[in-house]
Amino acid sequence: METPSRHAPSDLVAEFQPGRIGDGKPTPPKKQPLYERLWTWVPIRALAPRHRDRIAEHLLSLGPQDVYLRFGYLASPAQIRKYVDMLDFERDEVFGVFNRHLALIAMAHLAYPPSGTVPASNRMAEFGVSVLPSRRGRGYGSQLFDHAVLHARNRDVHALFIHALSENDAMLKIARRAGAVVKRHANESEAWLALPGDNLASHLEEAFAEQAAELNYRFKQRARDLRHLLESTWGKSTADNLDDAQDFNPDLPTTSAGSTDKKA
Ligand SMILES: CC(C)(COP(=O)(O)OP(=O)(O)OC[C@H]1O[C@@H](n2cnc3c(N)ncnc32)[C@H](O)[C@@H]1OP(=O)(O)O)[C@@H](O)C(=O)NCCC(=O)NCCS
């Protein structure tokens, strides 16, 4: 498995024993009032091989410190490209948040060990995430984590693993808040979160969130197409006026990634 960090899959699989995660009891899912969840809802969409360019663009736009935090080492552009090329969309789950220009402003990778390497009773997955600096502190990292937890629970995964540098306060806060047990080894930390089992509510929640995110994406696609039409028919300034009219949207592009304009 091409893991989100530099950990070898075999090390993770050997390390994982459910009884070693705290008291071994899974953390119950968060109980957040419905109005609060709707208010803070973020459209998180599953990514596919056709999104590789945008994933690469997102990761390559991170600064060196963020790359270091994300991968656990200072991955070079070539190593990042290799990581993106090796992403296995069949086995793993890669998901992201798009702005209204359909640029990827946040993404996460939930990596599963290759089948047959872990007994069914010990299924685990590794979580890696990144959010563009200009979009941080808005809850995207936490929501991608919650999404990963829900997704993993519904696939009979028993634990999530997160590798973070010990200085990575934001990532460790997200993991701890979810109930993860964090083990610190000098400047590196490992967080393990025991997951509760799935139920009807967890499957319905995932299905609903997926549908809503898909709808949101299609809407953004239409808006982008409309912008192209306006631009080619009446010129850029008319299209810019459309942008101004949409300025209430928090997903305004503020980085180079925001200029992405590729086929969805
Ligand atoms: C880690 C990361 C994904 C967090 O993304 P985010 O969208 O800013 O996360 P959230 O907005 O959900 O914030 C999570 C919590 O961390 C806190 N936080 C954010 N940045 C922080 C910082 N620099 N120091 C301390 N706490 C911080 C937030 O206040 C929030 O806590 P709160 O809900 O109690 O206010 C983002 O910082 C990032 O992409 N970093 C680079 C890559 C990386 O480190 N990946 C993780 C290793 S795989």
The ligand as a MOL file (V3000), in Angstrom:
LIG
                    3D

  0  0  0     0  0            999 V3000
M  V30 BEGIN CTAB
M  V30 COUNTS 48 50 0 0 0
M  V30 BEGIN ATOM
M  V30 1 C -3.4550 19.4470 9.8360 0
M  V30 2 C -4.3840 20.1830 8.8920 0
M  V30 3 C -4.9530 19.1870 7.8790 0
M  V30 4 C -5.5340 20.8120 9.6950 0
M  V30 5 O -6.4400 21.3770 8.7770 0
M  V30 6 P -7.5130 22.4850 9.2250 0
M  V30 7 O -8.5330 22.5630 8.1450 0
M  V30 8 O -6.8450 23.7490 9.5950 0
M  V30 9 O -8.1400 21.8080 10.5360 0
M  V30 10 P -9.3640 22.3350 11.3790 0
M  V30 11 O -9.8230 23.6760 10.8680 0
M  V30 12 O -10.3580 21.2460 11.4350 0
M  V30 13 O -8.6980 22.5730 12.7900 0
M  V30 14 C -8.4970 21.5140 13.6880 0
M  V30 15 C -8.1540 22.0750 15.0600 0
M  V30 16 O -6.7730 22.4030 15.1190 0
M  V30 17 C -6.6200 23.7380 15.5420 0
M  V30 18 N -5.4520 24.2760 14.8750 0
M  V30 19 C -5.3440 24.6380 13.5920 0
M  V30 20 N -4.0940 25.0380 13.3360 0
M  V30 21 C -3.4280 24.9480 14.5070 0
M  V30 22 C -2.0940 25.2260 14.9100 0
M  V30 23 N -1.1990 25.6890 14.0310 0
M  V30 24 N -1.7640 25.0090 16.1980 0
M  V30 25 C -2.6580 24.5350 17.0920 0
M  V30 26 N -3.9250 24.2350 16.7710 0
M  V30 27 C -4.3040 24.4460 15.4920 0
M  V30 28 C -7.8950 24.4240 15.1360 0
M  V30 29 O -8.1150 25.5980 15.9170 0
M  V30 30 C -8.9150 23.3400 15.3820 0
M  V30 31 O -9.2670 23.2710 16.7550 0
M  V30 32 P -10.6870 23.8200 17.2620 0
M  V30 33 O -11.7210 23.1080 16.4390 0
M  V30 34 O -10.7080 23.4690 18.6940 0
M  V30 35 O -10.6640 25.2830 16.9700 0
M  V30 36 C -3.6380 21.3380 8.1330 0
M  V30 37 O -3.0120 22.1560 9.0960 0
M  V30 38 C -2.6050 20.8590 7.1240 0
M  V30 39 O -2.9430 20.6030 5.9660 0
M  V30 40 N -1.3200 20.7520 7.5310 0
M  V30 41 C -0.2540 20.3030 6.6280 0
M  V30 42 C -0.3400 18.8050 6.3460 0
M  V30 43 C -0.4370 18.0190 7.6260 0
M  V30 44 O 0.1050 18.3750 8.6680 0
M  V30 45 N -1.1500 16.8720 7.5630 0
M  V30 46 C -1.3390 16.0130 8.7360 0
M  V30 47 C -0.4210 14.8530 8.7540 0
M  V30 48 S -1.0670 13.5610 7.7560 0
M  V30 END ATOM
M  V30 BEGIN BOND
M  V30 1 1 1 2
M  V30 2 1 2 3
M  V30 3 1 2 4
M  V30 4 1 2 36
M  V30 5 1 4 5
M  V30 6 1 5 6
M  V30 7 2 6 7
M  V30 8 1 6 8
M  V30 9 1 6 9
M  V30 10 1 9 10
M  V30 11 2 10 11
M  V30 12 1 10 12
M  V30 13 1 10 13
M  V30 14 1 13 14
M  V30 15 1 14 15
M  V30 16 1 15 16
M  V30 17 1 15 30
M  V30 18 1 16 17
M  V30 19 1 17 18
M  V30 20 1 17 28
M  V30 21 1 18 19
M  V30 22 1 18 27
M  V30 23 2 19 20
M  V30 24 1 20 21
M  V30 25 1 21 22
M  V30 26 2 21 27
M  V30 27 1 22 23
M  V30 28 2 22 24
M  V30 29 1 24 25
M  V30 30 2 25 26
M  V30 31 1 26 27
M  V30 32 1 28 29
M  V30 33 1 28 30
M  V30 34 1 30 31
M  V30 35 1 31 32
M  V30 36 2 32 33
M  V30 37 1 32 34
M  V30 38 1 32 35
M  V30 39 1 36 37
M  V30 40 1 36 38
M  V30 41 2 38 39
M  V30 42 1 38 40
M  V30 43 1 40 41
M  V30 44 1 41 42
M  V30 45 1 42 43
M  V30 46 2 43 44
M  V30 47 1 43 45
M  V30 48 1 45 46
M  V30 49 1 46 47
M  V30 50 1 47 48
M  V30 END BOND
M  V30 END CTAB
M  END
